[in-house]
């Protein structure tokens, strides 16, 4: 593996992980707000 590839990999993977985490958190809060509106527990 070249140094350039490793540099790009090390800089890109945290962005990908942050994107996936943002999608999960957004979905959780959306579900939580829907449950609150309907008056039911999220669990």
N, C-alpha and C positions, 0 to 999 in steps of 0.2 A: 504494500500500500504506500502511496506517495504521501508526502507531508501535506500537500495541498488538500488531498482527499480527507485526511484525518482532521485537518483544521476545519474544513467545511462541515464534516460530520459532527465534530464537537460543538460547533456553533449552531447547527440546525436542529439537533435532536431536542434541546430544551424548548425550542419554539414549537415543535410538534407536540411534545408532552404538555406544554401550556395550553395549546389549542384543544387538545382532547380533554384536559381538565376543565377548561372553560365551557365546553359543550356539556359535560356531565353536571357541572354546577348550575348552569342555566336550566337544564332539564329538571334538576332537583327542585330549584326554586319555583319553576313553573308549576310543577306537580304540587308543591307545598301550598302555593297560593290558591290553586284550584281546590285543594282539600279544605283549606280554610274557608273559602267561599261557600262550599257545600256543607260545612259544619261537621266534617268527619276527620278523624285523626289520620295522620300520614302513615303511621305504622299499622 
